[in-house]
Amino acid sequence: MKKDHVIHQQKNTPTSDLVQKVLWTKDFTIITLGSIVSMAGGSMLAFAISLHVLDTVTVPFFFALILFLYTLPQVVASIFAGPLVDCLSRRRTIYVLDFSLLSSTELWDC
């Protein structure tokens, strides 16, 4: 017995067009690009700090420890961050986290 499998392809329906128009607004694009730049900058900062520690202390263990300590909170926090961010304003959350990262970076320089 042969069964015909029919693949339904979704065409551009009014609903999918509406979702695409609502999602990719100018504000959403700016916030998304800003977050990407912020994450890239944070990763570069962690790598630069770990290189500074390696240059200062000259022990590879501390280089690896700094990178591990930078990565661990990201992994652990990502488990809880999703539900928390869903309850809060995304824009305000991004602003607060980026400002706190900037503040902690400035405190590191002191």
TORLODREN-675303 format. One record per atom (N, C-alpha, C): residue number from 1; residue in one letter; atom name; x, y negated, z negated. Coordinates in Angstrom, 1 decimal. Atoms other than C-alpha are relative to their C-alpha. Example, Ala and Ser with C-alpha at 12.3 -4.5 7.8 and 13.67 -1.06 7.14 Angstrom:
2
<kelum 1,a,N,<0.9,1.2,0.0>> <kelum 1,a,CA,<12.3,4.5,-7.8>> <kelum 1,a,C,<0.9,-1.2,0.0>> <kelum 2,s,N,<-0.9,1.1,0.0>> <kelum 2,s,CA,<13.7,1.1,-7.1>> <kelum 2,s,C,<-0.8,-1.1,-0.8>> 
This chain:
110
<kelum 1,m,N,<0.8,1.2,0.0>> <kelum 1,m,CA,<0.0,0.0,0.0>> <kelum 1,m,C,<0.9,-1.2,0.0>> <kelum 2,k,N,<-0.7,1.3,-0.1>> <kelum 2,k,CA,<1.4,-3.3,1.1>> <kelum 2,k,C,<-0.8,-1.1,-0.6>> <kelum 3,k,N,<0.6,1.2,0.5>> <kelum 3,k,CA,<0.6,-6.4,-0.8>> <kelum 3,k,C,<0.6,-1.2,0.6>> <kelum 4,d,N,<-0.5,1.3,-0.5>> <kelum 4,d,CA,<0.9,-9.7,0.9>> <kelum 4,d,C,<0.3,-1.0,-1.1>> <kelum 5,h,N,<-0.3,1.0,1.0>> <kelum 5,h,CA,<2.7,-12.2,-1.2>> <kelum 5,h,C,<0.0,-1.3,0.7>> <kelum 6,v,N,<0.2,1.3,-0.6>> <kelum 6,v,CA,<1.7,-15.7,-0.4>> <kelum 6,v,C,<0.7,-1.0,-0.9>> <kelum 7,i,N,<-0.7,1.1,0.7>> <kelum 7,i,CA,<4.0,-18.5,-1.5>> <kelum 7,i,C,<-0.7,-1.3,0.2>> <kelum 8,h,N,<0.7,1.3,-0.1>> <kelum 8,h,CA,<2.1,-21.6,-2.2>> <kelum 8,h,C,<1.0,-1.1,-0.2>> <kelum 9,q,N,<-0.9,1.2,0.1>> <kelum 9,q,CA,<4.1,-24.7,-1.5>> <kelum 9,q,C,<-0.9,-1.2,-0.3>> <kelum 10,q,N,<0.7,1.2,0.4>> <kelum 10,q,CA,<3.0,-27.8,-3.2>> <kelum 10,q,C,<0.3,-1.1,0.9>> <kelum 11,k,N,<-0.2,1.1,-0.9>> <kelum 11,k,CA,<2.5,-30.6,-0.8>> <kelum 11,k,C,<-0.1,-1.3,-0.9>> <kelum 12,n,N,<0.2,1.2,0.7>> <kelum 12,n,CA,<2.6,-34.2,-1.8>> <kelum 12,n,C,<-1.4,-0.3,-0.3>> <kelum 13,t,N,<1.4,0.3,0.4>> <kelum 13,t,CA,<-0.6,-34.5,-3.7>> <kelum 13,t,C,<0.0,-1.4,-0.7>> <kelum 14,p,N,<0.1,1.2,0.7>> <kelum 14,p,CA,<-1.8,-37.7,-5.2>> <kelum 14,p,C,<0.6,0.0,-1.4>> <kelum 15,t,N,<-0.5,-0.2,1.3>> <kelum 15,t,CA,<-0.9,-36.3,-8.6>> <kelum 15,t,C,<1.5,-0.1,-0.1>> <kelum 16,s,N,<-1.4,0.0,0.0>> <kelum 16,s,CA,<2.7,-35.6,-7.8>> <kelum 16,s,C,<0.6,-1.4,0.4>> <kelum 17,d,N,<-0.4,1.3,-0.4>> <kelum 17,d,CA,<3.1,-39.0,-6.1>> <kelum 17,d,C,<-0.1,-0.9,-1.2>> <kelum 18,l,N,<0.2,0.9,1.1>> <kelum 18,l,CA,<1.7,-40.7,-9.2>> <kelum 18,l,C,<1.0,0.3,-1.1>> <kelum 19,v,N,<-1.0,-0.3,1.0>> <kelum 19,v,CA,<4.1,-38.8,-11.5>> <kelum 19,v,C,<1.3,-0.5,0.4>> <kelum 20,q,N,<-1.2,0.5,-0.4>> <kelum 20,q,CA,<7.0,-39.7,-9.4>> <kelum 20,q,C,<0.1,-1.6,-0.1>> <kelum 21,k,N,<0.0,1.5,0.1>> <kelum 21,k,CA,<6.0,-43.4,-9.3>> <kelum 21,k,C,<0.1,-0.5,-1.4>> <kelum 22,v,N,<0.0,0.4,1.4>> <kelum 22,v,CA,<5.4,-43.6,-13.0>> <kelum 22,v,C,<1.3,0.3,-0.7>> <kelum 23,l,N,<-1.2,-0.3,0.7>> <kelum 23,l,CA,<8.6,-41.8,-14.0>> <kelum 23,l,C,<1.2,-0.8,0.4>> <kelum 24,w,N,<-1.1,0.7,-0.5>> <kelum 24,w,CA,<11.1,-43.5,-11.8>> <kelum 24,w,C,<-0.2,-1.5,0.1>> <kelum 25,t,N,<0.2,1.4,0.0>> <kelum 25,t,CA,<10.4,-47.1,-12.8>> <kelum 25,t,C,<1.4,-0.7,-0.1>> <kelum 26,k,N,<-1.3,0.7,0.1>> <kelum 26,k,CA,<13.1,-49.8,-12.9>> <kelum 26,k,C,<0.6,0.1,-1.4>> <kelum 27,d,N,<-0.5,-0.1,1.4>> <kelum 27,d,CA,<13.3,-49.7,-16.7>> <kelum 27,d,C,<0.6,1.4,-0.3>> <kelum 28,f,N,<-0.4,-1.4,0.2>> <kelum 28,f,CA,<13.6,-45.9,-16.7>> <kelum 28,f,C,<1.4,0.2,0.6>> <kelum 29,t,N,<-1.2,-0.2,-0.7>> <kelum 29,t,CA,<16.4,-46.0,-14.2>> <kelum 29,t,C,<1.1,-0.7,-0.7>> <kelum 30,i,N,<-1.0,0.8,0.7>> <kelum 30,i,CA,<18.3,-48.7,-16.0>> <kelum 30,i,C,<0.4,0.7,-1.3>> <kelum 31,i,N,<-0.2,-0.7,1.2>> <kelum 31,i,CA,<18.0,-46.8,-19.3>> <kelum 31,i,C,<0.8,1.3,0.2>> <kelum 32,t,N,<-0.7,-1.3,-0.4>> <kelum 32,t,CA,<19.1,-43.5,-17.7>> <kelum 32,t,C,<1.4,-0.3,0.4>> <kelum 33,l,N,<-1.4,0.3,-0.4>> <kelum 33,l,CA,<22.1,-45.0,-16.0>> <kelum 33,l,C,<0.8,-0.5,-1.2>> <kelum 34,g,N,<-0.8,0.4,1.2>> <kelum 34,g,CA,<23.1,-46.8,-19.2>> <kelum 34,g,C,<0.3,1.1,-1.0>> <kelum 35,s,N,<-0.3,-1.2,0.9>> <kelum 35,s,CA,<22.9,-43.6,-21.2>> <kelum 35,s,C,<1.1,0.8,0.6>> <kelum 36,i,N,<-1.0,-0.8,-0.6>> <kelum 36,i,CA,<25.0,-41.8,-18.7>> <kelum 36,i,C,<1.4,-0.7,-0.1>> <kelum 37,v,N,<-1.3,0.7,0.2>> <kelum 37,v,CA,<27.7,-44.5,-18.8>> <kelum 37,v,C,<0.4,0.0,-1.5>> <kelum 38,s,N,<-0.3,-0.1,1.4>> <kelum 38,s,CA,<27.5,-44.5,-22.6>> <kelum 38,s,C,<0.5,1.3,-0.4>> <kelum 39,m,N,<-0.5,-1.4,0.3>> <kelum 39,m,CA,<27.9,-40.7,-22.8>> <kelum 39,m,C,<1.4,0.2,0.6>> <kelum 40,a,N,<-1.4,-0.1,-0.6>> <kelum 40,a,CA,<30.9,-40.9,-20.4>> <kelum 40,a,C,<1.0,-0.7,-0.8>> <kelum 41,g,N,<-0.9,0.9,0.8>> <kelum 41,g,CA,<32.4,-43.7,-22.4>> <kelum 41,g,C,<0.3,0.7,-1.4>> <kelum 42,g,N,<-0.2,-0.6,1.3>> <kelum 42,g,CA,<31.9,-41.8,-25.7>> <kelum 42,g,C,<1.0,1.2,0.1>> <kelum 43,s,N,<-0.9,-1.1,-0.2>> <kelum 43,s,CA,<33.6,-38.7,-24.3>> <kelum 43,s,C,<1.4,-0.4,0.3>> <kelum 44,m,N,<-1.3,0.5,-0.2>> <kelum 44,m,CA,<36.5,-40.7,-23.0>> <kelum 44,m,C,<0.7,-0.5,-1.3>> <kelum 45,l,N,<-0.5,0.5,1.3>> <kelum 45,l,CA,<36.8,-42.4,-26.4>> <kelum 45,l,C,<0.5,1.2,-0.9>> <kelum 46,a,N,<-0.4,-1.2,0.8>> <kelum 46,a,CA,<36.9,-39.0,-28.2>> <kelum 46,a,C,<1.3,0.6,0.5>> <kelum 47,f,N,<-1.2,-0.5,-0.6>> <kelum 47,f,CA,<39.6,-37.8,-25.8>> <kelum 47,f,C,<1.2,-0.9,-0.3>> <kelum 48,a,N,<-1.0,1.0,0.2>> <kelum 48,a,CA,<41.6,-41.0,-26.2>> <kelum 48,a,C,<0.5,0.1,-1.5>> <kelum 49,i,N,<-0.3,0.0,1.4>> <kelum 49,i,CA,<41.4,-40.8,-30.0>> <kelum 49,i,C,<0.8,1.3,-0.3>> <kelum 50,s,N,<-0.7,-1.3,0.3>> <kelum 50,s,CA,<42.5,-37.1,-30.0>> <kelum 50,s,C,<1.4,-0.1,0.6>> <kelum 51,l,N,<-1.3,0.1,-0.6>> <kelum 51,l,CA,<45.4,-38.0,-27.7>> <kelum 51,l,C,<0.9,-0.9,-0.9>> <kelum 52,h,N,<-0.7,0.8,0.9>> <kelum 52,h,CA,<46.3,-40.8,-30.1>> <kelum 52,h,C,<0.5,0.8,-1.3>> <kelum 53,v,N,<-0.4,-0.9,1.1>> <kelum 53,v,CA,<46.3,-38.3,-33.0>> <kelum 53,v,C,<1.1,0.9,0.4>> <kelum 54,l,N,<-1.0,-0.9,-0.4>> <kelum 54,l,CA,<48.4,-35.9,-31.0>> <kelum 54,l,C,<1.4,-0.8,0.1>> <kelum 55,d,N,<-1.2,0.8,-0.2>> <kelum 55,d,CA,<50.9,-38.7,-30.2>> <kelum 55,d,C,<0.6,-0.4,-1.4>> <kelum 56,t,N,<-0.4,0.5,1.3>> <kelum 56,t,CA,<51.0,-39.9,-33.8>> <kelum 56,t,C,<0.5,1.2,-0.9>> <kelum 57,v,N,<-0.3,-1.1,0.9>> <kelum 57,v,CA,<51.1,-36.6,-35.7>> <kelum 57,v,C,<0.9,1.1,0.7>> <kelum 58,t,N,<-0.7,-1.0,-0.8>> <kelum 58,t,CA,<52.6,-34.4,-32.9>> <kelum 58,t,C,<-0.3,1.5,-0.4>> <kelum 59,v,N,<0.4,-1.4,0.3>> <kelum 59,v,CA,<50.7,-31.3,-34.1>> <kelum 59,v,C,<-1.3,0.3,0.8>> <kelum 60,p,N,<1.1,-0.3,-0.9>> <kelum 60,p,CA,<48.4,-29.7,-31.5>> <kelum 60,p,C,<-1.3,0.4,-0.7>> <kelum 61,f,N,<1.2,-0.4,0.8>> <kelum 61,f,CA,<46.1,-28.3,-34.2>> <kelum 61,f,C,<-0.9,-1.2,-0.3>> <kelum 62,f,N,<0.8,1.2,0.3>> <kelum 62,f,CA,<45.0,-31.8,-35.2>> <kelum 62,f,C,<-0.7,-0.6,1.3>> <kelum 63,f,N,<0.6,0.4,-1.3>> <kelum 63,f,CA,<44.4,-32.6,-31.5>> <kelum 63,f,C,<-1.3,0.8,0.3>> <kelum 64,a,N,<1.1,-0.9,-0.2>> <kelum 64,a,CA,<42.1,-29.6,-31.2>> <kelum 64,a,C,<-1.1,-0.2,-1.1>> <kelum 65,l,N,<0.9,0.3,1.1>> <kelum 65,l,CA,<40.5,-30.4,-34.6>> <kelum 65,l,C,<-0.9,-1.2,0.3>> <kelum 66,i,N,<0.8,1.2,-0.3>> <kelum 66,i,CA,<39.5,-33.9,-33.5>> <kelum 66,i,C,<-1.0,0.3,1.1>> <kelum 67,l,N,<1.0,-0.4,-1.1>> <kelum 67,l,CA,<37.9,-32.6,-30.3>> <kelum 67,l,C,<-1.1,0.9,-0.5>> <kelum 68,f,N,<1.0,-0.9,0.5>> <kelum 68,f,CA,<36.1,-29.9,-32.2>> <kelum 68,f,C,<-1.0,-0.8,-0.9>> <kelum 69,l,N,<0.9,0.8,0.9>> <kelum 69,l,CA,<34.8,-32.4,-34.8>> <kelum 69,l,C,<-0.8,-1.0,0.7>> <kelum 70,y,N,<0.8,0.8,-0.9>> <kelum 70,y,CA,<33.6,-34.6,-32.0>> <kelum 70,y,C,<-1.1,0.8,0.6>> <kelum 71,t,N,<1.0,-0.8,-0.8>> <kelum 71,t,CA,<31.8,-31.8,-30.2>> <kelum 71,t,C,<-1.1,0.6,-1.0>> <kelum 72,l,N,<0.8,-0.7,0.9>> <kelum 72,l,CA,<30.3,-30.1,-33.3>> <kelum 72,l,C,<-1.3,-0.7,-0.3>> <kelum 73,p,N,<1.2,0.7,0.3>> <kelum 73,p,CA,<27.8,-32.8,-34.3>> <kelum 73,p,C,<-0.9,-0.1,1.2>> <kelum 74,q,N,<0.8,0.1,-1.2>> <kelum 74,q,CA,<26.6,-33.1,-30.7>> <kelum 74,q,C,<-0.8,1.3,0.2>> <kelum 75,v,N,<0.6,-1.3,-0.1>> <kelum 75,v,CA,<25.8,-29.4,-30.6>> <kelum 75,v,C,<-1.1,0.2,-1.0>> <kelum 76,v,N,<1.0,-0.2,1.1>> <kelum 76,v,CA,<24.1,-29.3,-34.0>> <kelum 76,v,C,<-1.1,-1.0,0.1>> <kelum 77,a,N,<1.0,1.0,0.0>> <kelum 77,a,CA,<22.3,-32.6,-33.6>> <kelum 77,a,C,<-1.0,0.2,1.2>> <kelum 78,s,N,<0.9,-0.2,-1.1>> <kelum 78,s,CA,<20.8,-31.6,-30.2>> <kelum 78,s,C,<-1.1,0.9,-0.3>> <kelum 79,i,N,<1.1,-0.8,0.4>> <kelum 79,i,CA,<18.7,-29.0,-31.9>> <kelum 79,i,C,<-1.1,-0.8,-0.6>> <kelum 80,f,N,<1.0,0.8,0.7>> <kelum 80,f,CA,<16.9,-31.6,-34.0>> <kelum 80,f,C,<-0.3,-1.3,0.7>> <kelum 81,a,N,<0.2,1.3,-0.6>> <kelum 81,a,CA,<17.2,-34.6,-31.8>> <kelum 81,a,C,<-1.3,0.0,1.0>> <kelum 82,g,N,<1.2,0.0,-0.9>> <kelum 82,g,CA,<14.5,-33.5,-29.2>> <kelum 82,g,C,<-1.3,-0.3,-0.7>> <kelum 83,p,N,<1.2,0.3,0.7>> <kelum 83,p,CA,<11.6,-33.4,-31.6>> <kelum 83,p,C,<-0.1,-1.3,-0.6>> <kelum 84,l,N,<-0.1,1.3,0.6>> <kelum 84,l,CA,<12.8,-36.5,-33.4>> <kelum 84,l,C,<-0.2,-1.1,1.0>> <kelum 85,v,N,<0.1,1.1,-1.0>> <kelum 85,v,CA,<13.1,-38.6,-30.3>> <kelum 85,v,C,<-1.4,0.0,0.6>> <kelum 86,d,N,<1.3,0.0,-0.5>> <kelum 86,d,CA,<9.7,-37.5,-29.1>> <kelum 86,d,C,<-1.0,-0.8,-0.9>> <kelum 87,c,N,<0.9,0.7,0.9>> <kelum 87,c,CA,<8.2,-39.1,-32.2>> <kelum 87,c,C,<0.3,-1.5,0.0>> <kelum 88,l,N,<-0.5,1.4,0.1>> <kelum 88,l,CA,<10.2,-42.4,-31.9>> <kelum 88,l,C,<0.0,-0.6,1.4>> <kelum 89,s,N,<-0.1,0.7,-1.3>> <kelum 89,s,CA,<10.5,-45.0,-29.2>> <kelum 89,s,C,<1.4,0.3,0.6>> <kelum 90,r,N,<-1.2,-0.4,-0.6>> <kelum 90,r,CA,<13.1,-43.8,-26.8>> <kelum 90,r,C,<1.0,-1.2,0.3>> <kelum 91,r,N,<-0.8,1.1,-0.3>> <kelum 91,r,CA,<14.3,-47.2,-25.8>> <kelum 91,r,C,<0.7,-0.5,-1.3>> <kelum 92,r,N,<-0.5,0.5,1.3>> <kelum 92,r,CA,<14.8,-48.3,-29.5>> <kelum 92,r,C,<1.1,1.0,-0.5>> <kelum 93,t,N,<-1.0,-1.0,0.4>> <kelum 93,t,CA,<16.6,-45.0,-30.2>> <kelum 93,t,C,<1.3,-0.1,0.7>> <kelum 94,i,N,<-1.2,0.2,-0.8>> <kelum 94,i,CA,<19.0,-45.5,-27.4>> <kelum 94,i,C,<0.8,-1.2,-0.4>> <kelum 95,y,N,<-0.7,1.2,0.5>> <kelum 95,y,CA,<19.8,-49.0,-28.5>> <kelum 95,y,C,<0.7,0.2,-1.3>> <kelum 96,v,N,<-0.5,-0.2,1.3>> <kelum 96,v,CA,<20.3,-48.0,-32.1>> <kelum 96,v,C,<1.2,0.9,0.0>> <kelum 97,l,N,<-1.2,-0.9,0.0>> <kelum 97,l,CA,<22.6,-45.1,-31.3>> <kelum 97,l,C,<1.2,-0.6,0.8>> <kelum 98,d,N,<-1.1,0.7,-0.7>> <kelum 98,d,CA,<24.6,-47.1,-28.8>> <kelum 98,d,C,<0.7,-1.1,-0.8>> <kelum 99,f,N,<-0.5,1.1,0.9>> <kelum 99,f,CA,<25.0,-50.0,-31.2>> <kelum 99,f,C,<0.8,0.7,-1.2>> <kelum 100,s,N,<-0.8,-0.6,1.1>> <kelum 100,s,CA,<26.1,-47.6,-34.0>> <kelum 100,s,C,<1.3,0.6,0.5>> <kelum 101,l,N,<-1.2,-0.5,-0.6>> <kelum 101,l,CA,<28.6,-46.0,-31.7>> <kelum 101,l,C,<1.0,-1.1,0.2>> <kelum 102,l,N,<-0.9,1.2,-0.2>> <kelum 102,l,CA,<30.0,-49.4,-30.8>> <kelum 102,l,C,<0.6,-0.5,-1.4>> <kelum 103,s,N,<-0.4,0.4,1.3>> <kelum 103,s,CA,<30.1,-50.3,-34.5>> <kelum 103,s,C,<1.1,0.9,-0.6>> <kelum 104,s,N,<-0.9,-0.9,0.6>> <kelum 104,s,CA,<31.9,-47.2,-35.5>> <kelum 104,s,C,<1.4,0.0,0.8>> <kelum 105,t,N,<-1.2,0.2,-0.7>> <kelum 105,t,CA,<34.4,-47.7,-32.7>> <kelum 105,t,C,<0.8,-1.2,-0.4>> <kelum 106,e,N,<-0.6,1.2,0.5>> <kelum 106,e,CA,<35.1,-51.2,-33.9>> <kelum 106,e,C,<0.6,0.2,-1.4>> <kelum 107,l,N,<-0.6,-0.2,1.4>> <kelum 107,l,CA,<35.6,-50.0,-37.5>> <kelum 107,l,C,<1.2,0.9,0.1>> <kelum 108,w,N,<-1.2,-0.9,-0.1>> <kelum 108,w,CA,<38.1,-47.4,-36.2>> <kelum 108,w,C,<1.2,-0.9,0.3>> <kelum 109,d,N,<-1.1,0.8,-0.4>> <kelum 109,d,CA,<40.2,-50.2,-34.8>> <kelum 109,d,C,<0.6,-0.8,-1.2>> <kelum 110,c,N,<-0.5,0.8,1.2>> <kelum 110,c,CA,<40.5,-52.0,-38.2>> <kelum 110,c,C,<1.1,0.7,-0.7>> 
